[in-house]
Amino acid sequence: MLARLEQSAALLAADDMKRARHVLMVLPKVASLDALSGVPSVDTLAAVLSRRSKKVAELAQSPLATELAPGTLVSWVMVDPSRSVFERQTALRKGLQLLLAEKPEDITIGVFGPAAARRRAAELAVYTSWVNGAPLPERKKKPASALRTIKLRGHASKNAFAEHRAAAEGNLLARELTVLPPNELTPGSYRRRVRELARQKGWRHEEYDVGRLGKLGAGAFVAVARGSADADAAIVHLSYRHPRAQKSFALVGKGICFDTGGHNLKPARSMLGMHKDMNGSAVALGILTAAAAIKLPVRLDCWMAIARNDIGPRAYLQSEVVTALNGTTIEIVHTDAEGRMVLADTLTLAARAKPDLIVDFATLTGSMHVAVGERYSGVFATSDALARAALSAADASGERVCVFPQDADYDEELESAIADVKQCTMEGAADHILATRFLKRFVGERPWLHMDLSAAKCKGGLGAVATDINGFGVAWGVEFLKAMLGR
């Protein structure tokens, strides 16, 4: 549950500071403190900056905290409009962390400067407060407390920041699902949770269980799913329809609830945390949740490939040849390349509905981590226009992406002597590109964008989000859909 928002256009005053216990002071870009006349307690800030031999402009990168005589903790941060959204989010997140470390029930945010600057700062500050104010699931005797109220002073929004709230709710949903332990989020329990969510939201809901997929000929998905003792894997399809929708988009997400690597068993260090390999499906679900909440005028289908990659007597083997839903035969090279297998048949189903665009999300390859680390995610697009739109959405959302090539001559690495295509290679070079070339066989001629979520986890947080698991892709997805709709 996100914190309740109270807002007022009146600037934060000295009396407000006396009543508050935790205050985030969001300052405009200034060269000296003389430009901040009228900001309460600025003399305290001046004294601390002087003691630390710091300039006020440094607050744009390194917020600092001061305590006032009544016991109020104040965090001071500067929002520099010349910096990227990511950099501004990062500064605000660091400033908030100085307050949230004390686990307050309420925080007061004061924004200052010209009206336009206050509006932009308020939007970022409220969003950052929402995504960090709700604790993620944990199983401790004394669970963390949630932020209950955000008191905003200096700007008031008629729609109460509805789009920012929707994006925060979608982000939180994705992170909540991703951190659940594998004994709690099994394919079966995941399906039940999604089914209940669809009922609450009024979305159309359909499931393709293993039996149905087997009859349809979805051999790529079934090959991965058959290693599990419980036949609870499925492709789940959710649909949101706006009455004035003129475009249709499909969101596809990898939902591997635990990845052992199969017969090519992962070592312990690599297997730890593999309950988070379903993050792509959670991101797709989070985007759907946010888009529906703000009533985007679109037809939106969400396809979630939910399964586990287990090891067992029936688990698929290297050198098998399986037939995917679209008739493509696949030579299995490595059982730990299961993500592209479950996505292959899921993309085929999504493409059959002929959407205007398919976007898929997956924690897919280690080579993308090697390429960009944890601070960017990689994207591949079927056109330059889509690639540019992806970059623009990254700039607007603060969730940064890097565009990679997918030229056709990479297909030479996937040529098989006995099947239409190899699942992967054993060498591992450029596997993020080879995985994309593999998946492209299953989208037909549909416009398509693939996101390899290397930034799904970043130690210490990323951008607006303070937790390692950061929900990367939800805010980006909302901005991307808005751009595709010309909003």
N, C-alpha and C positions, 0 to 999 in steps of 0.2 A: 504494500500500500504506500503510495506516494504521500509526502507531507502536504498538509493543507496550506494553501497560499492566501495570505492577506496582503493587499497591495494598496498603496497610496501614492498619489503624484507629488505630495508634499515632500520636500527634502528632509532628510534625517537631521534632527535638531539635538542640541545638548541634552534636553530633558529625555529624549528617546534613549540616548546613550546611558543615562543614569538608570533607566528602568530595565534595559536589556542586559543579558548576561554574556551573550556571545554575538559579536558584531563583525560582519564582513564589510569593510569600507572599500568600495570600488572607485578608484580615482581615475580621472581622465589623464591623458598624456600631458605632462607639464615639465618645463625645464627647471623650475624652482618652486619651493613651497610658497613663495609670495603669490603665486597664481591660484592658491587654494584658500584664499580668504573666505570665511564663511563655513568652511568645513569644520565641524566640531572636533575638539581634541587634537587638532593638527599641531599644536605646540608640543604635545607629548611625542608625536611622530618625529618632529624636528629634533627633539632632544635625543631620541634613540638613534636616529640617522647620524647625528653628530658624534655620538659616543662610538658608533661602529665605523666611522669614517666612510659612510656610504652616501651616494647621491640619490635623490628622489627617483630619478629615471630607472634605477636598478630594481625598483619594485615591480617593473614589468616582467622581470625574470625570476626574482627572488622575493616573494612576499615576506613580511615579517609581522610578528605579533607583539603587542604591548598590553600591559594591564593598567587599567585606570583605578583610581582610588576606591571607588565603590565595589570593586571586585569584578569589573567587566573585562572580559578578554576581547581584544580588538585585533583583527587580522587586516593588514593594509596591503592592497594589491593595486597595481596600475594596469589599465587596459589600453594598450597602444593600438589604435586602429590601423596603423601601417603594418602591423604584424599579421600573420596568417591566423585564420580561425583556430587552427590547431595550437598555435603558440598562445593565443589568448585563452583558450580553454585550459591549457596546461597551467598558466599562471593562476587562473581562478581555482582550479583543482588544488593546487599547492596551498593557496590561501585558505581554502575551505578545510583542508586537512589539518591545519593548525587549530581550527575550532572543533572539528568533528572528533579529534583525538580525545576530547573530554566527554564524548557521547552526550551532547546536549539534546534536550527535547525540542528546543526552539532556537532558531537563529534569526538575527535581524540583518538584512542587507541594505546598505545605503549606497546608491549610485549618484555620482556627481558629474558636473560638466554640462555642455550644451545639450538640449533636449534630444537631438538625434543620437548623440553619444550615449546618453543615459538609456535610451531605448535599446540600443545594441548591447550595451553592457548588461542591462537587466535580463535580456533574453538568454545570454550566455550564463549569467550567474544563477538564474533560476533553474535552467536545465542542468547545470553542473550540480546544484544542490539536490535536485530530485534524483539524479542517477546515483549519487553517493549517500543520500540520506536513508535509504532503505537497505538494511543488512541482507546479505545473501544467506541461504539456508546453511545452518551449521548444527551439529549434534553435540553441543556442550551443555553442561549442567546449568550454566548461566548464559543464556543466549544474548547476543548483542541487542541493544535497544535501537529503535527507529527514530528518526527525526520526525516530529509530529507537526510542526508549524514553521513556515517560512514567512517572515514579515518583511515585505519589500517596501522601501521608501525611495522616492525619487522618480518613479515611473509607474503608471497603471495601464494595463492593457484591457481593452473591452472584451476580448475573447479569452482573457485570463491565460494567455500563452498556451492555447489549446494544442497547437501543433507540437510545441516543445514538450508538453505533457505526454502527448501520444507517443512521441519518439522515446521519451524516458521510460514509459510503461513497456514499450516493445523491447527496449534495451534490457530492462530489468527482467522481463520474462525470459529472454534468451540466456541471460547470465544465471538466473535461478535454475533453469533446466540443466544447463551445462555443468554446474558444480555438484548436482545431486550424485551421490555415490551409486555405483553400478548395481548394488543389491536393491536400491530403491527405484532407479530409473531403468527398468528392463524394457525390452521392446513391447511387452504386453502392458506394463503400467504406463508407458509413454503413450501408447495408443489410447488407453482409457482416459488419460488426462486430456489428450487432444480432442477426443470424442466429446467430453464434457464441456470443454472450451467452445467447441463448435456449437453445441446446444445453447450455451449461454449467449453467444454472439449472433446466433441465427444464421450461421454459415451452412452451406451444403456440405455434407460429409460423406465420403465413400472410402472403403478399404479394399485393397487387393491383397488378400492373405496368401500364404505360400501355396495352398492348394489351388486357388484361383490363378495365381501366376504360373504355376506349373502347367495348368491346362491351356493357358494362353501362349505358352512357349517362351516365357521370360527366363531362359536358362542362365543368364549372367547373374541375376539377382538370386535365384534359387540356389546356384552353386555356392554362394557365400552363406546363405541362410541355413543350408542343410547341416552345417557343422554343429549347430546348437541343439542341446537336448530338448529344449522347449520350442515347438513349432509356432513361435509367436511373432515372427518377422512379418512385415507387410509394407506395401507402398500405400501411404495415406494421402488422400486427395481432399483438399478443402477449397471451397469456392466462395468468393465475395462478389456480389453483383450490385453495382450502383445503377439506379433506374435510368440515368442519363449517360451511361457508359458508351463511348464510341471506340475505345481501344481495349484490347485484351492482352494481358501480360501473364506469363507463367513464372513462378518462383520455384526452384527445385533445390532441395537441401539433402546433403549426406547425413544420415542419422545412425551411425554405427555406435551403439550404446556401450560397447566394449570391444576393443581390438587386441586380440592376443597375437595377431600375425598369422594365425592358422598353423599349418604344419611348418611353415617357415617362421618358427616361434620367435617373438621379440625377446631380447635380453631384458632382465629385470628393470634396468635403468630406463629403457625405452618403453616398456609396458606400463610403468607407473604413470597414472594420469590418463590412460586410454579410455576411461569412461567419458572423457570430454570430446571424443571423436565424433559425437553427434552434433557438434556445435553448428555446423552448416544448416541442419534442419531447424535448429532453434532460432538461428538468424532469420531464415525464411519465414518462420512462424511469427517472429517479432515484427518483421516488416508488414506482414499481413495484418497483424493486430493494430499497428499504428495507422496503416493506410485506411483500414475500416473505421477507426476511431475518428479520423478527420474527414471521413466520407469522400475520399478521392473519387472522382467520376471515372471509374475504370472497372473492367471485369478482371478480377485477379484470381488466379488459380495457384494454389500452393501444393506442391508435390513433395512428400517427405519419405525418403528411402530409409525405413527403420528396421534395423537388424543388429546382430552381433557377429563378429568374426571369431568364432570359437574353434578350438582344436578338439577333435573327436574322431571316432571310427568312420563317420560319414562325411567328415570335412573334405572339401575339394582339394585336389592334389596338383602339384606341378605336372606339366605335360598333358593334362586333360585338354580336350577340345569341347567347348560348350557352345550352344547356339543361343544367341540373344534374341530378344523379342522381335527385332526387325529383320531377323534371318541371318545376321552376320555371325560367322563362326570365329571363335576366339581361342587361341592357344594360350593356356595358362603357363606363365613363366614364374610368377612369384605370388604366393598366397597372401602376402601382406599388401598387395596392391588391390585390396578388396573394394576400396572406395569407388574406383572407376567402374568396377563391375556392377555394383548396385545402382550407380548413377546411370549407367548405359541404358538399362531397361526403363528407369524412371524418366529419363530424358525422352525416350521413345514415346512413352505414354503422353508426356506433356506436349510433344511435337505433333502428335496425332490430332490434337484439338485445334491445331493451326492458330496459335496465338500470334499477335503482332511481334512479340519479342519473348525470348526465354532468357532468364538469368539464373545461374546456379551458384550455390555457395558450398564450399567443402574445405575442411582441413585435410587437404589431399596429399601433398608431397613434402618430404623432407628437403628436397632440393630447392623449393621456394624459400624455406627458412635460410638455406645457405645463400641464396641469391640476395635476399633483402632483409634478413633477420626478423625481428618481432615487431618492428615499428611501422612497417608498411605491409599491405597485402598486394598480391599480384593479380592482374586482370588480363584477360584475353578477349578480344572482340572480333566479330566478323566484318566490321567496317571501321574506317577511320572516324566516321561520325559517332559511332557508339563509343569508341575509345575516348574521344574528346568529351563526350557527355559523362563518361565515368570519371574522368579527371576533374571536370567541373563540379560534379557531385562531391568529390573528395575535398575540393577547396571549400565548398559551402558547408560541409558537415564536420570538417576537422578530422575525418577518417581517411588517411592518405593511402593512395594506391599507385602502383607502378605498372605501366602497360608493357607487356612482353610480346615478342613475335610468335607467330605460329605458321611459318611458311611451309608449303606443301612438301618440300624436299626432306623435311624431318621424317616423313612417312617411311622413308627407306629403312629407318631403324626398326620399324614395326612390321616389316615384311616377314611372313611366316611361310615355311615350306609345306605346312599341312593344313593351314586354316586361312581365313580371310585376313586375319590380323593377329599380331602378338599383343598380349595384354600390356606388356612392358618389356624392358630389357634387363639383363642382370648387371650391366655396367653402371647404370644409375645416372649417367651424365645427362643433363638437361631433361630430367624426368618430368619436371613441371610442364615443359613444352610437349614432350611426348604424350603425357597424360591428356593434355588438351587436344592434341591431334587424334588420339584414340576416341575421346568423347565426341568430337565433332562428327564422327560417323553416325551418331545416333540422334542428331537434331535435324537431319535432312537439310533443306534449304532455308530453314527458319532463321531470322536474325537472332544472334545468340551472344551472350556475354558470360564468361566463366570467371569466378573469383576464387582463388586459392588463398584461404584464410590464414596466412602465416602470422598475422597480427592478432589472431583470436586470443592469444595469451601473451602478455608482456609483463615481465617482472616489475613490480612497483607501480603499475598502472600506465595508461596511455591516453593522452588528450584530456578529455573531460572526466574520465573514469579512473578511480583510484585503485580498484582491485585488479589483480593479475588477469583474471578472466574479465574481459571488458565489453563483450557484446559488439565487437567491431562488425560493421556491416549494416546494422539496423538503421542508424542515422543516415549513413550513406545511401541505403536503399530508399528511404523516404525522399531524400533530395533528388535521387536519380529518377524515381517515378514521377515526381512533380515536374521535373524538367522534360521528361518524355511526354507529359500531358500539356506542356507549354504553360505551366503555372510558375 
